[in-house]
């Protein structure tokens, strides 16, 4: 006795009707294969995917990615030659009839390299701010930007879109602390930013270097990390050792001879005692004066000119 084939169940059949065509229900959703053939033609439905001539597409001026790896582009190009462009790019239509890339410039470049004359693309309405936001957010979410590109993208969102760090963190789906840490990378010297960008230095190393005030020392330590292959922990230990002598000098500087206190007393009265003096045990040191107005400086200068020296 043959076994009766089981159906989808009474529930679904009852919902759709007894004569429902399940082959149509299972049919995958495709896109409308419209084709842009001239600049005068307007897309009727921006939710469709249109096939657009490559010579009617221009790059995104707000593209956060600064460089495109040529070898990776060629690999993607070979894949496109074999399988076609699987994931459409996203564009907006400008008033001059040209389409501008919102996201997918890497796919566009590889498609052009593969010899494609038409490219599938989503059409979206977007102003300049929307272009910038969508391009940056899409790239960040894909996590294919280097740390400096991410940091500069965050900075552009803040400056050009007038966003706070909190608002931007929500836009890109990141924690605010993470956003702040990336933005701090832009305070590093250009040389260190370059080493971080090309992968010679990790973000962990960079965060440690941010704790060093001297820019020259930051660069020296960066070179040591690369040359000696220091871990983040080893870099922290090296910085701790370098800072020990400084702490000793500062401690010794607190024990000043009497004449130094006399200088502080005489000069300090002209600047509301906003004066500090540091001296090492070798006799070298520095004196810093903070003033609140031009009048304070003029008063001090007059006192010097009226004195006997």
MIFI-469334 format. One record per residue: residue in three letters; x negated, y negated, z of N, C-alpha, C in turn. Coordinates in nm, 2 decimals. Atoms other than C-alpha are relative to their C-alpha. Example, Ala and Ser with C-alpha at 12.3 -4.5 7.8 and 13.67 -1.06 7.14 Angstrom:
 rest n.east n.north   n.up ca.east ca.north  ca.up c.east c.north   c.up
  ala  -0.09    0.12   0.00   -1.23     0.45   0.78  -0.09   -0.12   0.00
  ser   0.09    0.11   0.00   -1.37     0.11   0.71   0.08   -0.11   0.08
//
This chain:
 rest n.east n.north   n.up ca.east ca.north  ca.up c.east c.north   c.up
  unk  -0.08    0.12   0.00    0.00     0.00   0.00  -0.09   -0.12   0.00
  unk   0.09    0.12   0.01   -0.15    -0.33  -0.11   0.03   -0.10   0.11
  unk  -0.01    0.10  -0.11   -0.21    -0.59   0.16   0.05   -0.13  -0.06
  unk  -0.06    0.12   0.06    0.01    -0.90   0.10  -0.10   -0.12   0.04
  unk   0.09    0.11  -0.02   -0.20    -1.22   0.05   0.07   -0.10   0.09
  unk  -0.06    0.10  -0.09   -0.15    -1.47   0.33  -0.01   -0.14  -0.06
  unk  -0.01    0.14   0.05   -0.05    -1.83   0.25  -0.06   -0.09   0.11
  unk   0.05    0.10  -0.09   -0.13    -2.15   0.43   0.08   -0.01   0.13
  unk  -0.08    0.01  -0.12    0.14    -2.10   0.69   0.13   -0.08  -0.03
  unk  -0.13    0.06   0.02    0.50    -2.21   0.73   0.00   -0.15   0.03
  unk   0.00    0.14  -0.04    0.41    -2.55   0.89  -0.03   -0.09  -0.12
  unk   0.04    0.09   0.11    0.23    -2.70   0.59   0.10    0.02  -0.12
  unk  -0.10   -0.02   0.11    0.48    -2.54   0.34   0.12   -0.08   0.03
  unk  -0.12    0.07  -0.04    0.77    -2.69   0.53  -0.02   -0.15  -0.02
  unk   0.02    0.15   0.01    0.61    -3.03   0.54  -0.01   -0.05  -0.14
  unk   0.02    0.04   0.14    0.52    -3.04   0.17   0.11    0.05  -0.09
  unk  -0.10   -0.06   0.08    0.81    -2.84   0.04  -0.04    0.14  -0.05
  unk   0.03   -0.14   0.04    0.83    -2.48  -0.07  -0.07    0.01  -0.13
  unk   0.06   -0.01   0.14    0.72    -2.55  -0.43  -0.12   -0.09  -0.01
  unk   0.12    0.09   0.01    0.41    -2.77  -0.34  -0.11    0.06  -0.08
  unk   0.11   -0.05   0.08    0.13    -2.74  -0.58  -0.13   -0.02   0.07
  unk   0.12    0.01  -0.09   -0.17    -2.67  -0.35  -0.12   -0.02  -0.08
  unk   0.12    0.02   0.08   -0.42    -2.67  -0.64  -0.02   -0.15  -0.02
  unk   0.02    0.15   0.02   -0.35    -3.05  -0.68  -0.04   -0.06   0.14
  unk   0.04    0.05  -0.13   -0.38    -3.10  -0.30  -0.15    0.02   0.02
  unk   0.14   -0.03  -0.02   -0.72    -2.94  -0.30  -0.09   -0.07  -0.10
  unk   0.08    0.07   0.11   -0.84    -3.14  -0.61  -0.08   -0.11   0.07
  unk   0.08    0.10  -0.06   -1.13    -3.36  -0.50   0.03   -0.14  -0.06
  unk  -0.03    0.14   0.05   -1.09    -3.74  -0.52  -0.12   -0.04  -0.08
  unk   0.11    0.05   0.08   -1.29    -3.89  -0.80   0.02   -0.15  -0.01
  unk  -0.01    0.14   0.02   -1.35    -4.24  -0.91   0.05   -0.03  -0.14
  unk  -0.05    0.04   0.12   -1.19    -4.43  -1.19  -0.12   -0.04  -0.09
  unk   0.12    0.02   0.08   -1.45    -4.42  -1.47   0.02   -0.11  -0.10
  unk  -0.01    0.12   0.08   -1.40    -4.77  -1.59  -0.14   -0.05  -0.05
  unk   0.13    0.04   0.06   -1.67    -4.93  -1.80   0.00   -0.15  -0.03
  unk   0.01    0.14   0.03   -1.78    -5.30  -1.81  -0.07   -0.01  -0.14
  unk   0.06    0.00   0.13   -1.85    -5.37  -2.18  -0.04   -0.14  -0.04
  unk   0.04    0.14   0.03   -1.88    -5.75  -2.18   0.02   -0.08   0.12
  unk   0.00    0.09  -0.11   -1.93    -6.04  -1.95   0.14   -0.06   0.03
  unk  -0.13    0.06  -0.01   -1.58    -6.16  -2.02   0.10    0.09   0.07
  unk  -0.10   -0.09  -0.06   -1.41    -5.85  -1.88   0.00    0.00   0.15
  unk  -0.02    0.01  -0.14   -1.28    -5.87  -1.53   0.04    0.13   0.06
  unk  -0.05   -0.12  -0.06   -1.25    -5.56  -1.31   0.14   -0.02   0.07
  unk  -0.14    0.02  -0.05   -0.88    -5.51  -1.21   0.01    0.05   0.14
  unk  -0.01   -0.05  -0.14   -0.95    -5.32  -0.89  -0.13    0.02   0.06
  unk   0.13    0.00  -0.05   -1.25    -5.39  -0.68  -0.03    0.12   0.08
  unk   0.03   -0.12  -0.07   -1.21    -5.06  -0.50  -0.05    0.11  -0.09
  unk   0.05   -0.10   0.10   -1.29    -4.87  -0.82  -0.15   -0.01  -0.01
  unk   0.14    0.00   0.04   -1.64    -4.77  -0.93   0.00   -0.02  -0.15
  unk   0.02    0.03   0.14   -1.73    -4.93  -1.26  -0.14    0.04  -0.05
  unk   0.12   -0.03   0.06   -2.00    -4.83  -1.50  -0.05   -0.13  -0.07
  unk   0.04    0.13   0.04   -2.20    -5.15  -1.56  -0.14    0.01  -0.08
  unk   0.13    0.00   0.07   -2.48    -5.21  -1.82  -0.11   -0.06   0.09
  unk   0.11    0.04  -0.09   -2.82    -5.25  -1.65  -0.04   -0.14  -0.03
  unk   0.05    0.13   0.03   -2.89    -5.57  -1.84   0.10   -0.11   0.05
  unk  -0.10    0.09  -0.06   -2.58    -5.73  -1.66  -0.02    0.00   0.15
  unk   0.02   -0.01  -0.15   -2.72    -5.65  -1.31  -0.13   -0.07   0.03
  unk   0.12    0.07  -0.04   -2.97    -5.87  -1.13  -0.03    0.04   0.15
  unk   0.03   -0.04  -0.14   -3.16    -5.80  -0.80   0.06   -0.09   0.11
  unk  -0.06    0.08  -0.11   -3.04    -5.92  -0.46  -0.11   -0.10   0.05
  unk   0.10    0.10  -0.05   -3.22    -6.25  -0.36  -0.02    0.01   0.15
  unk   0.01   -0.01  -0.14   -3.15    -6.16   0.00  -0.05    0.14   0.04
  unk   0.05   -0.13  -0.03   -3.31    -5.82  -0.02  -0.11    0.00   0.11
  unk   0.10    0.00  -0.11   -3.49    -5.75   0.31  -0.12    0.08  -0.02
  unk   0.12   -0.08   0.03   -3.72    -5.49   0.17  -0.10   -0.08  -0.08
  unk   0.10    0.08   0.06   -4.04    -5.66   0.07  -0.08    0.08  -0.11
  unk   0.07   -0.08   0.10   -4.21    -5.37  -0.12   0.07    0.13  -0.03
  unk  -0.06   -0.13   0.04   -4.10    -5.06  -0.31  -0.11    0.09  -0.04
  unk   0.10   -0.10   0.03   -4.32    -4.76  -0.31   0.02    0.06  -0.14
  unk  -0.01   -0.03   0.14   -4.39    -4.69  -0.68   0.01    0.16  -0.01
  unk  -0.01   -0.15   0.01   -4.45    -4.31  -0.62   0.14    0.05   0.03
  unk  -0.14   -0.05  -0.04   -4.12    -4.27  -0.44   0.10   -0.04  -0.10
  unk  -0.09    0.04   0.10   -3.94    -4.47  -0.71  -0.01    0.10  -0.12
  unk   0.01   -0.09   0.11   -4.08    -4.24  -0.98   0.06    0.14   0.03
  unk  -0.07   -0.13  -0.04   -3.97    -3.93  -0.78   0.15   -0.01  -0.01
  unk  -0.15    0.02   0.01   -3.62    -4.07  -0.75   0.04   -0.01  -0.14
  unk  -0.03    0.02   0.14   -3.63    -4.16  -1.12   0.01    0.14  -0.07
  unk   0.00   -0.13   0.06   -3.71    -3.80  -1.21   0.13    0.08   0.04
  unk  -0.12   -0.06  -0.05   -3.42    -3.68  -0.99   0.12   -0.05  -0.07
  unk  -0.12    0.07   0.07   -3.18    -3.93  -1.16   0.00    0.05  -0.15
  unk   0.00   -0.05   0.13   -3.29    -3.80  -1.50   0.06    0.14  -0.01
  unk  -0.06   -0.14   0.00   -3.19    -3.45  -1.40   0.14    0.00   0.05
  unk  -0.14   -0.01  -0.06   -2.88    -3.51  -1.19   0.09   -0.12  -0.02
  unk  -0.07    0.12   0.01   -2.78    -3.86  -1.27   0.00   -0.08   0.14
  unk  -0.01    0.08  -0.12   -2.72    -4.14  -1.01   0.12    0.05   0.08
  unk  -0.10   -0.06  -0.08   -2.52    -3.96  -0.74   0.08   -0.10   0.08
  unk  -0.07    0.11  -0.09   -2.45    -4.26  -0.51   0.00   -0.13  -0.07
  unk  -0.01    0.13   0.07   -2.33    -4.58  -0.68  -0.06   -0.11   0.08
  unk   0.05    0.12  -0.07   -2.49    -4.91  -0.60   0.12   -0.09   0.03
  unk  -0.11    0.10  -0.03   -2.28    -5.20  -0.46  -0.04   -0.14  -0.05
  unk   0.03    0.13   0.06   -2.26    -5.53  -0.64   0.11   -0.10   0.02
  unk  -0.11    0.10   0.00   -2.07    -5.86  -0.65  -0.01   -0.07  -0.14
  unk  -0.01    0.06   0.13   -1.96    -6.04  -0.97  -0.02   -0.15   0.02
  unk   0.02    0.14  -0.01   -2.10    -6.39  -1.01   0.08   -0.07  -0.10
  unk  -0.08    0.08   0.10   -1.93    -6.68  -1.20  -0.05    0.01  -0.14
  unk   0.05    0.00   0.13   -2.16    -6.64  -1.49   0.02    0.14  -0.07
  unk  -0.03   -0.13   0.05   -2.04    -6.28  -1.54  -0.11    0.10   0.03
  unk   0.10   -0.10  -0.04   -2.36    -6.12  -1.41   0.03    0.06   0.13
  unk  -0.03   -0.07  -0.13   -2.34    -5.87  -1.13  -0.13    0.00   0.08
  unk   0.11    0.01  -0.09   -2.57    -5.91  -0.83   0.00    0.11   0.10
  unk   0.01   -0.12  -0.09   -2.69    -5.62  -0.62   0.02   -0.05   0.15
  unk  -0.02    0.02  -0.14   -2.56    -5.62  -0.26  -0.09    0.11   0.07
  unk   0.09   -0.11  -0.06   -2.72    -5.28  -0.17  -0.02    0.10  -0.11
  unk   0.03   -0.10   0.10   -2.89    -5.01  -0.37  -0.11   -0.04  -0.10
  unk   0.10    0.05   0.10   -3.18    -5.20  -0.54  -0.10    0.11  -0.03
  unk   0.10   -0.11   0.03   -3.41    -4.90  -0.50   0.06    0.10  -0.10
  unk  -0.07   -0.09   0.10   -3.15    -4.68  -0.68   0.01   -0.07  -0.14
  unk  -0.01    0.07   0.13   -3.11    -4.95  -0.95  -0.14    0.00  -0.07
  unk   0.13    0.00   0.06   -3.49    -4.97  -1.01  -0.03    0.13  -0.05
  unk   0.03   -0.13   0.05   -3.52    -4.60  -1.03   0.08    0.04  -0.12
  unk  -0.09   -0.03   0.12   -3.22    -4.57  -1.27  -0.05   -0.07  -0.12
  unk   0.06    0.07   0.11   -3.38    -4.83  -1.49  -0.12    0.06  -0.05
  unk   0.13   -0.08   0.03   -3.71    -4.64  -1.48   0.04    0.13  -0.07
  unk  -0.04   -0.12   0.07   -3.52    -4.33  -1.58   0.06   -0.02  -0.13
  unk  -0.06    0.03   0.14   -3.38    -4.50  -1.89   0.15   -0.01   0.00
  unk  -0.15    0.01   0.00   -3.02    -4.53  -1.78   0.04   -0.14  -0.06
  unk  -0.05    0.12   0.05   -2.83    -4.80  -1.97   0.13   -0.05   0.07
  unk  -0.12    0.04  -0.08   -2.52    -4.79  -1.75  -0.01    0.06   0.14
  unk   0.01   -0.04  -0.14   -2.50    -4.76  -1.37   0.13   -0.01   0.07
  unk  -0.12    0.01  -0.08   -2.20    -4.68  -1.15  -0.02   -0.09   0.12
  unk   0.01    0.10  -0.11   -2.13    -4.95  -0.90   0.13   -0.03   0.06
  unk  -0.11    0.06  -0.07   -1.88    -5.06  -0.64   0.00   -0.15  -0.02
  unk  -0.01    0.15   0.01   -1.76    -5.42  -0.69   0.06   -0.05   0.13
  unk  -0.05    0.06  -0.13   -1.72    -5.62  -0.37   0.00   -0.15  -0.01
  unk   0.00    0.14  -0.01   -1.63    -5.98  -0.30  -0.09   -0.04   0.12
  unk   0.09    0.04  -0.11   -1.90    -6.15  -0.10  -0.06   -0.14  -0.03
  unk   0.08    0.13   0.01   -2.04    -6.50  -0.04  -0.14    0.02   0.03
  unk   0.15   -0.01  -0.03   -2.41    -6.57   0.02  -0.02    0.06   0.14
  unk   0.02   -0.05  -0.13   -2.38    -6.50   0.39   0.04    0.15   0.01
  unk  -0.04   -0.14   0.00   -2.19    -6.18   0.33  -0.10    0.09  -0.07
  unk   0.10   -0.08   0.07   -2.45    -6.07   0.08  -0.12    0.03   0.09
  unk   0.12   -0.01  -0.09   -2.73    -6.13   0.33   0.03    0.10   0.11
  unk  -0.04   -0.09  -0.11   -2.54    -5.95   0.61   0.01    0.15  -0.05
  unk  -0.02   -0.13   0.05   -2.44    -5.65   0.40  -0.14    0.07  -0.04
  unk   0.13   -0.05   0.04   -2.79    -5.61   0.25  -0.09    0.04   0.11
  unk   0.09   -0.02  -0.12   -2.97    -5.63   0.58   0.06    0.12   0.08
  unk  -0.06   -0.11  -0.08   -2.72    -5.41   0.77  -0.02    0.13  -0.06
  unk   0.01   -0.13   0.08   -2.72    -5.14   0.50  -0.14    0.05   0.01
  unk   0.14   -0.05   0.00   -3.10    -5.12   0.50  -0.04    0.04   0.14
  unk   0.03   -0.04  -0.14   -3.13    -5.12   0.88   0.06    0.13   0.04
  unk  -0.07   -0.13  -0.04   -2.87    -4.85   0.92  -0.06    0.12  -0.07
  unk   0.07   -0.11   0.07   -3.06    -4.64   0.67  -0.14    0.03   0.06
  unk   0.12   -0.02  -0.07   -3.37    -4.69   0.89  -0.12    0.03  -0.10
  unk   0.11   -0.02   0.09   -3.60    -4.72   0.59  -0.09   -0.12  -0.02
  unk   0.09    0.12   0.00   -3.76    -5.06   0.67  -0.11    0.02   0.10
  unk   0.10    0.00  -0.10   -4.09    -5.10   0.84   0.03   -0.10   0.11
  unk  -0.04    0.08  -0.11   -4.09    -5.27   1.18   0.00   -0.15  -0.02
  unk   0.01    0.14   0.02   -4.19    -5.61   1.05   0.12   -0.04  -0.10
  unk  -0.12    0.03   0.09   -3.92    -5.60   0.77   0.13    0.00   0.09
  unk  -0.11    0.00  -0.09   -3.67    -5.51   1.04   0.01   -0.13   0.08
  unk   0.01    0.12  -0.08   -3.79    -5.80   1.26   0.04   -0.13  -0.08
  unk  -0.03    0.11   0.09   -3.78    -6.05   0.97   0.15    0.00  -0.04
  unk  -0.15    0.00   0.03   -3.43    -5.93   0.88   0.08   -0.05   0.11
  unk  -0.07    0.05  -0.12   -3.31    -5.99   1.23  -0.01   -0.15   0.01
  unk   0.02    0.15  -0.01   -3.46    -6.34   1.22   0.08   -0.07  -0.10
  unk  -0.08    0.07   0.11   -3.29    -6.42   0.89   0.14    0.00   0.04
  unk  -0.14    0.00  -0.04   -2.96    -6.31   1.03   0.03   -0.10   0.10
  unk  -0.02    0.10  -0.11   -3.00    -6.53   1.33   0.00   -0.14  -0.06
  unk   0.02    0.14   0.05   -3.12    -6.84   1.13   0.10   -0.03  -0.11
  unk  -0.08    0.03   0.11   -2.92    -6.81   0.81   0.15    0.02   0.02
  unk  -0.15   -0.03  -0.03   -2.59    -6.67   0.95   0.04   -0.06   0.13
  unk  -0.04    0.06  -0.12   -2.60    -6.87   1.27   0.05    0.09   0.11
  unk  -0.05   -0.10  -0.10   -2.57    -6.56   1.49  -0.09   -0.01   0.13
  unk   0.08   -0.02  -0.12   -2.68    -6.52   1.85  -0.06    0.14   0.00
  unk   0.06   -0.14  -0.01   -2.89    -6.21   1.94   0.11    0.10   0.03
  unk  -0.11   -0.09  -0.04   -2.58    -6.06   2.10   0.09    0.03  -0.12
  unk  -0.08   -0.02   0.11   -2.37    -6.11   1.79  -0.07    0.08  -0.11
  unk   0.07   -0.07   0.10   -2.64    -5.98   1.56  -0.02    0.15   0.04
  unk   0.01   -0.13  -0.05   -2.69    -5.67   1.78   0.13    0.08  -0.03
  unk  -0.13   -0.07   0.03   -2.32    -5.59   1.73   0.01    0.02  -0.15
  unk  -0.01   -0.01   0.15   -2.34    -5.65   1.35  -0.08    0.12  -0.05
  unk   0.09   -0.11   0.05   -2.63    -5.40   1.31   0.01    0.13   0.08
  unk  -0.02   -0.13  -0.08   -2.51    -5.15   1.57  -0.12    0.04   0.08
  unk   0.12   -0.03  -0.08   -2.82    -5.18   1.79   0.02   -0.07   0.14
  unk   0.00    0.06  -0.13   -2.87    -5.26   2.16  -0.07   -0.13  -0.01
  unk   0.06    0.13   0.00   -2.96    -5.62   2.23  -0.15    0.01   0.04
  unk   0.14   -0.02  -0.04   -3.29    -5.51   2.40  -0.08    0.04  -0.12
  unk   0.07   -0.05   0.12   -3.39    -5.33   2.08  -0.02   -0.12  -0.09
  unk   0.01    0.11   0.09   -3.32    -5.64   1.88  -0.11   -0.10   0.05
  unk   0.10    0.09  -0.06   -3.52    -5.86   2.12  -0.14    0.05  -0.02
  unk   0.14   -0.05   0.01   -3.82    -5.63   2.11  -0.05   -0.01  -0.14
  unk   0.05    0.01   0.14   -3.83    -5.63   1.73  -0.03   -0.15  -0.03
  unk   0.03    0.14   0.03   -3.81    -6.01   1.72  -0.13   -0.05   0.06
  unk   0.12    0.04  -0.06   -4.10    -6.04   1.96  -0.12    0.04  -0.08
  unk   0.11   -0.04   0.09   -4.32    -5.86   1.70  -0.05   -0.11  -0.09
  unk   0.03    0.11   0.09   -4.31    -6.18   1.49  -0.09   -0.10   0.07
  unk   0.09    0.09  -0.08   -4.51    -6.35   1.77  -0.15    0.04  -0.01
  unk   0.13   -0.05   0.02   -4.81    -6.13   1.69  -0.08   -0.07  -0.11
  unk   0.08    0.06   0.11   -5.10    -6.26   1.47   0.03    0.07  -0.13
  unk  -0.03   -0.06   0.13   -5.06    -6.20   1.10  -0.07    0.13  -0.03
  unk   0.08   -0.12   0.03   -5.34    -5.94   1.09   0.07    0.12   0.07
  unk  -0.07   -0.11  -0.08   -5.16    -5.73   1.36   0.13    0.04  -0.07
  unk  -0.13   -0.03   0.07   -4.83    -5.76   1.18  -0.02    0.08  -0.12
  unk   0.03   -0.08   0.12   -4.99    -5.63   0.86  -0.04    0.14   0.04
  unk   0.03   -0.14  -0.05   -5.14    -5.33   1.05   0.12    0.08   0.04
  unk  -0.13   -0.06  -0.05   -4.80    -5.26   1.20   0.08    0.03  -0.12
  unk  -0.08   -0.01   0.12   -4.64    -5.30   0.86  -0.04    0.12  -0.08
  unk   0.06   -0.11   0.09   -4.87    -5.05   0.68  -0.01    0.13   0.08
  unk   0.00   -0.12  -0.08   -4.85    -4.80   0.97  -0.13    0.04   0.07
  unk   0.13   -0.02  -0.08   -5.20    -4.84   1.12   0.02   -0.01   0.15
  unk  -0.03    0.03  -0.14   -5.04    -4.95   1.44   0.15    0.04   0.03
  unk  -0.13   -0.04  -0.03   -4.73    -4.82   1.62   0.07   -0.12   0.07
  unk  -0.08    0.11  -0.07   -4.45    -5.04   1.77  -0.04    0.01   0.15
  unk   0.04   -0.01  -0.14   -4.55    -4.90   2.11  -0.13   -0.07   0.03
  unk   0.13    0.08  -0.02   -4.91    -5.04   2.07   0.03   -0.15  -0.01
  unk  -0.03    0.14   0.02   -4.76    -5.37   1.95   0.06   -0.06   0.12
  unk  -0.06    0.05  -0.13   -4.55    -5.41   2.26  -0.10   -0.02   0.11
  unk   0.10    0.02  -0.10   -4.85    -5.36   2.48  -0.09   -0.12  -0.03
  unk   0.08    0.12   0.04   -5.05    -5.62   2.28   0.07   -0.13   0.02
  unk  -0.08    0.12  -0.03   -4.77    -5.87   2.33  -0.02   -0.05   0.14
  unk   0.02    0.04  -0.14   -4.86    -5.87   2.70  -0.14   -0.07   0.01
  unk   0.13    0.06   0.00   -5.21    -6.01   2.61   0.02   -0.14  -0.06
  unk  -0.02    0.13   0.04   -5.21    -6.39   2.58  -0.10   -0.05  -0.11
  unk   0.11    0.04   0.10   -5.54    -6.44   2.39   0.02    0.07  -0.13
  unk  -0.02   -0.06   0.13   -5.48    -6.39   2.02  -0.12    0.07  -0.06
  unk   0.12   -0.07   0.05   -5.84    -6.31   1.94  -0.02    0.13   0.07
  unk   0.02   -0.13  -0.07   -5.84    -6.04   2.21   0.11    0.10  -0.05
  unk  -0.10   -0.08   0.06   -5.51    -5.91   2.07  -0.06    0.07  -0.13
  unk   0.05   -0.06   0.13   -5.68    -5.86   1.73  -0.12    0.09   0.03
  unk   0.11   -0.09  -0.04   -5.99    -5.71   1.89   0.05    0.14   0.05
  unk  -0.06   -0.12  -0.06   -5.78    -5.46   2.08   0.07    0.08  -0.11
  unk  -0.07   -0.07   0.12   -5.58    -5.38   1.76  -0.11    0.08  -0.08
  unk   0.11   -0.07   0.08   -5.91    -5.30   1.58  -0.05    0.13   0.08
  unk   0.04   -0.12  -0.08   -6.01    -5.07   1.87   0.10    0.12  -0.01
  unk  -0.10   -0.11   0.01   -5.68    -4.88   1.85  -0.02    0.07  -0.13
  unk   0.01   -0.06   0.13   -5.73    -4.82   1.48  -0.13    0.08  -0.01
  unk   0.13   -0.06   0.01   -6.10    -4.74   1.51  -0.02    0.12   0.08
  unk   0.02   -0.11  -0.09   -6.09    -4.52   1.81   0.12    0.09   0.02
  unk  -0.12   -0.08  -0.01   -5.74    -4.38   1.77   0.06    0.00   0.14
  unk  -0.05    0.01  -0.14   -5.63    -4.50   2.12   0.15    0.02   0.00
  unk  -0.14   -0.02  -0.03   -5.30    -4.39   2.25   0.06   -0.13   0.07
  unk  -0.05    0.11  -0.07   -5.06    -4.64   2.40  -0.04   -0.01   0.14
  unk   0.05    0.00  -0.14   -5.16    -4.53   2.75  -0.14   -0.04   0.01
  unk   0.14    0.04   0.00   -5.53    -4.56   2.67  -0.02   -0.15  -0.02
  unk   0.01    0.14   0.03   -5.47    -4.91   2.53   0.04   -0.08   0.13
  unk  -0.04    0.07  -0.13   -5.29    -5.01   2.86  -0.11    0.01   0.10
  unk   0.11   -0.01  -0.09   -5.58    -4.88   3.06  -0.12   -0.09  -0.03
  unk   0.10    0.09   0.05   -5.83    -5.07   2.85   0.03   -0.15   0.04
  unk  -0.04    0.13  -0.02   -5.64    -5.39   2.89   0.00   -0.03   0.15
  unk   0.00    0.02  -0.14   -5.61    -5.34   3.27  -0.14   -0.02   0.05
  unk   0.14    0.02  -0.03   -5.99    -5.31   3.29  -0.05   -0.14  -0.04
  unk   0.05    0.13   0.04   -6.05    -5.62   3.09   0.06   -0.12   0.08
  unk  -0.07    0.11  -0.08   -5.81    -5.82   3.31  -0.06   -0.01   0.14
  unk   0.05    0.00  -0.14   -5.98    -5.72   3.64  -0.10   -0.11   0.03
  unk   0.09    0.11  -0.03   -6.28    -5.97   3.61   0.07   -0.13   0.01
  unk  -0.08    0.12  -0.01   -6.03    -6.25   3.54   0.06   -0.03   0.13
  unk  -0.07    0.01  -0.13   -5.84    -6.18   3.86  -0.10   -0.04   0.10
  unk   0.11    0.03  -0.10   -6.17    -6.19   4.06  -0.04   -0.15  -0.01
  unk   0.03    0.14   0.02   -6.26    -6.53   3.91   0.10   -0.09   0.06
  unk  -0.11    0.08  -0.05   -5.92    -6.67   4.00   0.00    0.00   0.15
  unk   0.00   -0.01  -0.14   -5.95    -6.54   4.35  -0.11   -0.09   0.06
  unk   0.11    0.08  -0.05   -6.29    -6.70   4.40   0.02   -0.15  -0.02
  unk  -0.02    0.14   0.03   -6.17    -7.02   4.25   0.08   -0.07   0.11
  unk  -0.09    0.06  -0.10   -5.93    -7.07   4.54  -0.09   -0.05   0.12
  unk   0.09    0.04  -0.11   -6.23    -7.11   4.78  -0.09   -0.11  -0.05
  unk   0.06    0.11   0.06   -6.33    -7.46   4.68  -0.09   -0.08   0.10
  unk   0.08    0.08  -0.09   -6.61    -7.68   4.83   0.09   -0.13   0.04
  unk  -0.08    0.11  -0.04   -6.48    -7.99   5.02   0.01   -0.11  -0.10
  unk  -0.01    0.11   0.09   -6.57    -8.24   4.75   0.10    0.02  -0.11
  unk  -0.11   -0.02   0.10   -6.33    -8.07   4.51   0.13   -0.03   0.05
  unk  -0.12    0.04  -0.06   -6.05    -8.12   4.75   0.02   -0.15   0.00
  unk   0.00    0.15   0.00   -6.15    -8.49   4.76   0.04   -0.05  -0.13
  unk  -0.04    0.04   0.14   -6.12    -8.51   4.38   0.15    0.02  -0.02
  unk  -0.14   -0.03   0.01   -5.78    -8.35   4.40   0.09   -0.11   0.07
  unk  -0.07    0.10  -0.08   -5.67    -8.60   4.66   0.00   -0.13  -0.07
  unk   0.01    0.13   0.06   -5.80    -8.91   4.48   0.08   -0.01  -0.13
  unk  -0.07    0.00   0.13   -5.68    -8.82   4.13   0.15    0.03   0.01
  unk  -0.13   -0.05  -0.01   -5.37    -8.65   4.24   0.10   -0.10   0.04
  unk  -0.10    0.10  -0.05   -5.21    -8.96   4.40   0.05   -0.08  -0.12
  unk  -0.05    0.07   0.12   -5.18    -9.11   4.05   0.10    0.08  -0.08
  unk  -0.09   -0.09   0.08   -4.99    -8.81   3.92   0.09    0.09   0.08
  unk  -0.09   -0.07  -0.09   -4.77    -8.71   4.21  -0.05    0.14   0.03
  unk   0.07   -0.13  -0.04   -5.02    -8.43   4.29   0.02    0.11  -0.10
  unk  -0.01   -0.11   0.11   -4.95    -8.25   3.96  -0.13    0.02  -0.06
  unk   0.14   -0.03   0.04   -5.31    -8.15   3.93  -0.05    0.13   0.06
  unk   0.06   -0.13  -0.04   -5.49    -7.82   3.95  -0.14    0.01  -0.04
  unk   0.14   -0.01   0.02   -5.85    -7.73   3.97  -0.05    0.15   0.02
  unk   0.05   -0.14  -0.01   -6.02    -7.39   3.91  -0.15    0.00  -0.01
  unk   0.14    0.00   0.00   -6.38    -7.31   3.98  -0.05    0.14   0.03
  unk   0.06   -0.13  -0.03   -6.58    -6.99   3.96  -0.12   -0.01   0.09
  unk   0.11    0.00  -0.09   -6.86    -6.89   4.19  -0.13   -0.05  -0.07
  unk   0.12    0.06   0.07   -7.11    -7.01   3.92   0.00   -0.15  -0.01
  unk  -0.02    0.14   0.01   -6.98    -7.36   3.94   0.08   -0.05  -0.12
  unk  -0.08    0.04   0.12   -6.79    -7.36   3.61   0.14    0.00   0.03
  unk  -0.14    0.00  -0.02   -6.43    -7.44   3.60   0.08   -0.10  -0.09
  unk  -0.08    0.09   0.08   -6.15    -7.66   3.47   0.10   -0.07   0.09
  unk  -0.09    0.08  -0.07   -5.92    -7.93   3.59   0.12   -0.04  -0.09
  unk  -0.12    0.03   0.08   -5.56    -7.97   3.46   0.09   -0.10   0.07
  unk  -0.09    0.10  -0.05   -5.35    -8.28   3.50   0.13    0.00  -0.07
  unk  -0.14    0.01   0.06   -4.97    -8.29   3.44   0.05   -0.14   0.03
  unk  -0.06    0.14  -0.02   -4.82    -8.64   3.39   0.14    0.00  -0.05
  unk  -0.15    0.01   0.03   -4.45    -8.74   3.37   0.03   -0.12  -0.09
  unk  -0.02    0.12   0.08   -4.49    -9.07   3.18  -0.12   -0.07  -0.04
  unk   0.12    0.08   0.04   -4.72    -9.31   3.00  -0.04   -0.09   0.11
  unk   0.03    0.09  -0.11   -4.70    -9.53   3.30  -0.10    0.06   0.09
  unk   0.10   -0.06  -0.09   -4.88    -9.28   3.51  -0.14    0.00  -0.05
  unk   0.14    0.01   0.06   -5.17    -9.26   3.27  -0.05   -0.14   0.00
  unk   0.04    0.14   0.00   -5.18    -9.64   3.23  -0.05   -0.04   0.14
  unk   0.03    0.03  -0.14   -5.19    -9.67   3.61  -0.14    0.06   0.04
  unk   0.13   -0.07  -0.03   -5.48    -9.42   3.64  -0.11   -0.07  -0.08
  unk   0.10    0.07   0.08   -5.67    -9.59   3.36  -0.04   -0.13   0.06
  unk   0.03    0.13  -0.06   -5.64    -9.93   3.52  -0.08    0.02   0.13
  unk   0.08   -0.03  -0.12   -5.77    -9.78   3.85  -0.14    0.03  -0.04
  unk   0.13   -0.04   0.05   -6.07    -9.64   3.66  -0.08   -0.13  -0.04
  unk   0.06    0.13   0.05   -6.14    -9.98   3.49  -0.03   -0.10   0.11
  unk   0.02    0.09  -0.11   -6.11   -10.17   3.81  -0.10    0.05   0.10
  unk   0.10   -0.06  -0.09   -6.35    -9.94   3.99  -0.14   -0.04  -0.04
  unk   0.14    0.04   0.03   -6.73    -9.99   4.01  -0.07    0.09  -0.09
  unk   0.08   -0.09   0.09   -6.82    -9.69   3.79   0.05    0.00  -0.14
//
